[in-house]
């Protein structure tokens, strides 16, 4: 089984299915798609699920978990041993059970969970990570799924379905639960006085806000371990609330013992802290340059597809003028800032001019 060959058919062309299809197309993979509820642009559209299956060697089920059973039941009659069937659900035990019941040993399948969504794909966040569950019935399918995701630039982690769902219940599900509570309380926009400690929470809130509603339901309801994790979390909140309402007496020793002061030797603690912060900022700058590089590659792909030239002088002039305004508003040296952005633009054009997306 070779995931490098043939067409990938995506059943379900919602926000994630469309984004995954674009990612595959950028990797040079031929993509077809079908969705009875969402228009699929030509020439990618298949007339029906049956037509999609017949035209594809790999079939990716990008449908909500509640719809998975019906789609598999409909497609199982025409799926054969030459196919590879994957799901992309956020829970894994339920898809594994459905696959095992409908496809068993007859059709190669693998349960997978891309740990990214449409928002992170559109922002070109990296690295992209994917969980692929082992499958004793079809070990070659697991290998093929791993090769396919690796071709897309993903880091693949092999993890069994139960372990995945337990871990997601304590991380993914609780993260969505907290963010949803903030949203329902009307908290989420970042006021001017927000402390840095809230920015990470704000990013999580925005991520949940951008995701489809059925994903929240799947994560909190379809994961068999989510209810237990939710109750444990709420119990801990209740305990903390009671402790804050009736705080124990604190001694001077207990207060000091909780926050020991680090020993920096002869170095200035203030200078160590500042240098550490500078290192952190520089790391984030490099990460952002990597993200911009990926966006430039995507822009080059679109320009090549649409027959547009790489260089757009009007766009570049407007971009530099806007960045100059940002620099001026932030109290930065405008000429120095523009020098940086001109170098970034030069590098971006180089990425777009070379076929492999690497600077020459």
C-alpha positions as CSV (number, residue, x, y, z in Angstrom):
1,X,0.0,0.0,0.0
2,X,1.6,3.3,-1.1
3,X,0.0,6.5,0.1
4,X,2.2,8.5,-2.3
5,X,0.2,7.2,-5.3
6,X,-3.4,7.8,-6.5
7,X,-6.1,10.2,-5.5
8,X,-7.3,11.2,-2.1
9,X,-11.0,11.5,-1.7
10,X,-12.4,13.6,1.1
11,X,-15.9,12.8,2.3
12,X,-17.1,16.0,4.0
13,X,-16.0,19.4,2.7
14,X,-16.7,21.6,5.8
15,X,-14.1,23.9,7.2
16,X,-11.6,21.2,8.1
17,X,-12.2,19.0,5.0
18,X,-11.6,22.0,2.8
19,X,-8.4,23.1,4.7
20,X,-7.0,19.5,4.6
21,X,-7.7,19.3,0.9
22,X,-5.8,22.6,0.3
23,X,-2.9,21.3,2.3
24,X,-2.8,18.1,0.3
25,X,-3.1,19.9,-3.0
26,X,-0.1,22.1,-2.0
27,X,1.8,18.9,-1.4
28,X,1.1,17.8,-5.0
29,X,-1.6,15.2,-4.1
30,X,-4.6,14.9,-6.4
31,X,-7.7,15.6,-4.4
32,X,-11.4,14.9,-4.9
33,X,-14.2,15.7,-2.5
34,X,-17.9,15.2,-1.9
35,X,-20.3,16.8,0.5
36,X,-24.1,16.7,0.1
37,X,-24.4,19.9,2.2
38,X,-21.5,22.0,1.0
39,X,-20.6,23.0,-2.6
40,X,-17.3,21.6,-3.8
41,X,-15.5,23.6,-6.5
42,X,-14.7,22.1,-9.9
43,X,-12.6,20.1,-10.8
44,X,-12.5,18.6,-7.4
45,X,-16.2,17.8,-7.0
46,X,-17.4,14.2,-7.1
47,X,-21.0,13.6,-7.9
48,X,-21.7,11.2,-5.0
49,X,-20.0,9.3,-2.3
50,X,-19.9,6.3,-4.5
51,X,-18.3,8.3,-7.3
52,X,-15.8,9.6,-4.8
53,X,-14.9,6.1,-3.5
54,X,-14.5,4.8,-7.1
55,X,-12.2,7.7,-8.1
56,X,-10.0,7.4,-5.0
57,X,-7.4,5.2,-3.5
58,X,-7.3,6.9,-0.1
59,X,-10.7,7.9,1.4
60,X,-10.6,10.5,4.3
61,X,-13.8,10.8,6.3
62,X,-13.9,14.4,7.4
63,X,-17.4,14.2,8.8
64,X,-18.7,14.8,12.4
65,X,-18.5,11.8,14.6
66,X,-22.4,11.4,14.8
67,X,-22.4,11.1,10.9
68,X,-19.5,8.6,10.7
69,X,-21.6,5.5,11.1
70,X,-24.0,6.4,8.3
71,X,-21.2,7.4,5.9
72,X,-19.2,4.2,6.5
73,X,-22.4,2.1,6.2
74,X,-23.1,3.7,2.8
75,X,-19.6,3.4,1.5
76,X,-18.7,0.0,2.8
77,X,-20.4,-1.8,0.0
78,X,-18.1,-0.3,-2.6
79,X,-14.9,0.0,-0.6
80,X,-12.4,-2.7,-1.4
81,X,-9.0,-4.0,-0.3
82,X,-7.3,-1.5,-2.7
83,X,-8.6,1.4,-0.6
84,X,-7.2,3.1,2.5
85,X,-9.8,4.6,4.8
86,X,-9.0,7.2,7.4
87,X,-11.0,9.3,9.8
88,X,-9.9,12.6,11.3
89,X,-12.2,12.7,14.4
90,X,-11.1,14.2,17.7
91,X,-12.1,11.0,19.5
92,X,-10.7,7.6,18.6
93,X,-12.4,4.8,20.4
94,X,-15.8,5.3,18.7
95,X,-14.4,5.5,15.1
96,X,-12.2,2.4,15.8
97,X,-15.3,0.5,16.8
98,X,-17.2,1.7,13.7
99,X,-14.4,0.8,11.4
100,X,-13.9,-2.6,13.0
101,X,-17.6,-3.4,12.7
102,X,-18.2,-2.3,9.1
103,X,-14.8,-2.8,7.5
104,X,-13.1,-5.3,9.7
105,X,-10.3,-7.1,7.9
106,X,-11.8,-6.6,4.5
107,X,-10.9,-2.9,3.9
108,X,-7.6,-1.4,5.1
109,X,-8.3,1.4,7.6
110,X,-6.6,3.6,10.2
111,X,-7.9,5.9,12.9
112,X,-6.2,9.3,12.9
113,X,-6.5,12.6,14.7
114,X,-4.9,15.7,13.2
115,X,-4.1,17.9,16.2
116,X,-4.7,21.1,14.2
117,X,-7.7,22.9,12.8
118,X,-8.7,25.2,10.0
119,X,-7.5,28.3,12.0
120,X,-4.1,26.9,12.6
121,X,-3.8,25.8,9.0
122,X,-4.8,29.2,7.7
123,X,-2.2,30.8,10.0
124,X,0.4,28.3,8.8
125,X,1.3,27.3,12.3
126,X,4.0,24.7,12.6
127,X,4.8,22.0,13.5
128,X,1.6,20.1,12.5
129,X,1.1,17.0,14.7
130,X,-1.1,14.0,14.0
131,X,-2.0,10.9,16.1
132,X,-2.3,7.6,14.2
133,X,-3.7,4.7,16.2
134,X,-2.1,1.2,15.8
135,X,-4.3,-1.4,14.1
136,X,-3.4,-5.1,14.4
137,X,-5.8,-5.9,11.6
138,X,-4.1,-3.6,9.1
139,X,-0.5,-2.6,10.2
140,X,0.3,-1.7,6.6
141,X,-2.6,0.8,6.6
142,X,-1.1,2.5,9.7
143,X,2.3,2.7,7.8
144,X,0.5,4.2,4.8
145,X,-1.3,6.8,6.9
146,X,1.9,7.7,8.5
147,X,3.6,8.2,5.1
148,X,0.7,10.3,3.9
149,X,0.8,12.7,6.9
150,X,4.6,12.9,6.8
151,X,4.3,13.9,3.2
152,X,2.1,16.8,4.3
153,X,4.9,17.9,6.7
154,X,3.2,16.5,9.8
155,X,4.9,15.0,12.9
156,X,3.2,11.6,13.5
157,X,2.7,10.1,16.9
158,X,1.5,6.4,17.3
159,X,-0.9,6.1,20.2
160,X,-3.7,3.6,20.9
161,X,-7.3,4.8,20.9
162,X,-8.0,4.4,24.6
163,X,-4.8,6.2,25.6
164,X,-5.6,9.0,23.1
165,X,-9.1,9.5,24.4
166,X,-8.0,9.5,28.1
167,X,-5.3,12.1,27.3
168,X,-7.7,14.3,25.2
169,X,-10.2,14.2,28.0
170,X,-7.7,15.8,30.4
171,X,-6.4,18.3,27.9
172,X,-8.4,19.0,24.8
173,X,-11.8,18.5,26.5
174,X,-11.0,20.6,29.6
175,X,-9.4,23.3,27.4
176,X,-12.6,23.6,25.4
177,X,-14.8,23.5,28.5
178,X,-12.9,26.4,30.1
179,X,-12.9,28.4,26.9
180,X,-16.6,27.8,26.3
181,X,-17.3,29.0,29.9
182,X,-15.3,32.2,29.2
183,X,-17.2,32.7,26.0
184,X,-20.6,32.2,27.7
185,X,-19.6,34.6,30.4
186,X,-18.8,37.2,27.8
187,X,-15.0,37.1,28.5
188,X,-12.7,36.7,25.6
189,X,-11.9,40.1,24.0
190,X,-8.5,41.3,25.2
191,X,-8.9,44.6,27.1
192,X,-6.0,47.1,27.3
193,X,-5.2,46.2,30.9
194,X,-5.0,42.4,30.3
195,X,-1.9,40.8,32.0
196,X,0.4,38.6,29.9
197,X,-0.8,35.6,31.9
198,X,-4.2,35.9,30.2
199,X,-3.0,36.0,26.7
200,X,-2.6,32.3,26.4
201,X,-6.1,31.8,27.7
202,X,-7.3,34.4,25.2
203,X,-5.7,32.5,22.4
204,X,-7.5,29.3,23.5
205,X,-10.8,31.1,23.7
206,X,-10.4,32.4,20.2
207,X,-9.4,29.0,18.9
208,X,-12.6,27.5,20.4
209,X,-14.7,30.4,19.0
210,X,-13.3,29.7,15.5
211,X,-14.0,25.9,15.6
212,X,-17.3,24.4,14.5
213,X,-20.0,23.8,17.2
214,X,-20.1,20.1,16.5
215,X,-16.4,19.8,17.5
216,X,-17.2,21.0,21.0
217,X,-19.9,18.4,21.3
218,X,-17.7,15.6,19.9
219,X,-14.9,16.5,22.3
220,X,-17.1,16.8,25.4
221,X,-19.8,14.2,24.7
222,X,-18.3,11.5,22.4
223,X,-15.1,11.1,24.4
224,X,-16.0,8.3,26.9
225,X,-13.6,9.8,29.5
226,X,-14.6,13.4,29.2
227,X,-17.3,13.3,31.8
228,X,-15.0,11.9,34.4
229,X,-12.3,14.5,33.7
230,X,-15.0,17.3,33.8
231,X,-16.3,16.1,37.2
232,X,-12.7,15.9,38.6
233,X,-12.0,19.4,37.3
234,X,-15.3,20.9,38.8
235,X,-14.6,19.1,42.1
236,X,-11.2,20.7,42.2
237,X,-12.7,24.2,41.4
238,X,-15.2,23.6,44.3
239,X,-12.3,22.7,46.6
240,X,-10.4,25.8,45.7
241,X,-13.5,28.0,46.1
242,X,-14.1,26.6,49.6
243,X,-10.4,27.2,50.5
244,X,-10.6,30.8,49.3
245,X,-13.8,31.3,51.2
246,X,-12.2,29.9,54.4
247,X,-8.4,30.3,54.0
248,X,-6.2,28.5,56.4
249,X,-4.0,30.5,58.7
250,X,-0.6,31.3,57.0
251,X,2.6,31.5,58.8
252,X,5.6,33.6,57.6
253,X,7.6,30.4,57.0
254,X,4.9,28.9,54.8
255,X,4.6,32.1,52.7
256,X,8.4,32.3,52.1
257,X,8.8,28.6,51.6
258,X,6.4,28.5,48.6
259,X,8.5,30.9,46.5
260,X,12.2,30.3,47.0
261,X,14.5,32.9,45.5
262,X,16.9,31.5,42.9
263,X,20.6,31.9,43.4
264,X,22.2,33.7,40.4
265,X,25.7,33.9,41.9
266,X,27.6,37.0,40.8
267,X,25.2,37.7,38.0
268,X,22.5,40.4,38.2
269,X,19.1,38.7,38.6
270,X,17.5,41.6,36.7
271,X,20.0,41.1,33.8
272,X,19.5,37.3,33.7
273,X,15.7,37.8,33.6
274,X,16.0,40.4,30.7
275,X,18.3,38.2,28.7
276,X,16.0,35.2,29.2
277,X,13.1,37.3,27.9
278,X,15.1,38.5,24.9
279,X,15.9,34.9,24.1
280,X,12.2,34.1,24.3
281,X,11.3,37.0,22.0
282,X,13.9,36.0,19.5
283,X,12.7,32.4,19.5
284,X,9.2,33.6,18.8
285,X,10.5,35.9,16.1
286,X,12.1,33.0,14.3
287,X,8.9,30.9,14.7
288,X,7.0,33.8,13.1
289,X,9.5,34.0,10.3
290,X,8.9,30.3,9.7
291,X,5.2,30.8,9.7
292,X,5.6,33.7,7.2
293,X,7.8,31.6,5.0
294,X,5.0,29.0,4.8
295,X,2.5,31.7,4.0
296,X,4.8,32.9,1.3
297,X,5.0,29.4,-0.2
298,X,1.2,29.3,-0.2
299,X,1.0,32.7,-1.9
300,X,3.5,31.5,-4.5
301,X,1.5,28.3,-5.1
302,X,-1.7,30.4,-5.6
303,X,0.1,32.9,-8.0
304,X,1.5,30.0,-10.0
305,X,-2.0,28.4,-10.2
306,X,-3.7,31.6,-11.3
307,X,-0.9,32.7,-13.7
308,X,0.0,35.8,-11.6
309,X,3.6,37.3,-11.4
310,X,5.5,36.8,-8.2
311,X,6.2,40.5,-7.7
312,X,3.4,42.9,-7.0
313,X,5.0,46.4,-6.6
314,X,1.7,48.1,-5.6
315,X,1.1,45.5,-2.9
316,X,4.7,45.8,-1.7
317,X,4.6,49.6,-1.5
318,X,1.4,49.5,0.4
319,X,2.8,46.9,2.8
320,X,5.9,48.9,3.5
321,X,3.9,52.0,4.1
322,X,1.6,50.2,6.5
323,X,4.6,48.7,8.4
324,X,6.1,52.1,8.6
325,X,3.0,53.4,10.3
326,X,3.1,50.5,12.8
327,X,6.7,51.3,13.6
328,X,6.0,55.0,14.0
329,X,3.1,54.2,16.4
330,X,5.3,51.9,18.4
331,X,8.1,54.4,18.8
332,X,10.5,52.5,16.6
333,X,13.0,53.8,14.1
334,X,11.1,53.8,10.8
335,X,14.1,53.4,8.5
336,X,15.5,50.6,10.5
337,X,12.2,48.8,10.6
338,X,11.7,49.2,6.9
339,X,15.2,47.7,6.3
340,X,14.0,44.6,8.2
341,X,10.8,44.3,6.2
342,X,12.5,44.9,2.8
343,X,14.9,42.0,3.7
344,X,11.8,39.8,4.6
345,X,10.2,40.7,1.2
346,X,13.4,39.9,-0.7
347,X,13.4,36.5,1.0
348,X,9.7,36.0,0.4
349,X,10.1,36.6,-3.3
350,X,13.1,34.1,-3.4
351,X,10.9,31.5,-1.8
352,X,8.2,32.0,-4.4
353,X,10.5,32.0,-7.4
354,X,12.1,28.6,-6.6
355,X,10.0,25.4,-7.3
356,X,10.8,23.8,-4.0
357,X,10.0,26.9,-1.9
358,X,13.5,27.2,-0.6
359,X,15.6,30.3,-0.8
360,X,18.2,30.1,-3.6
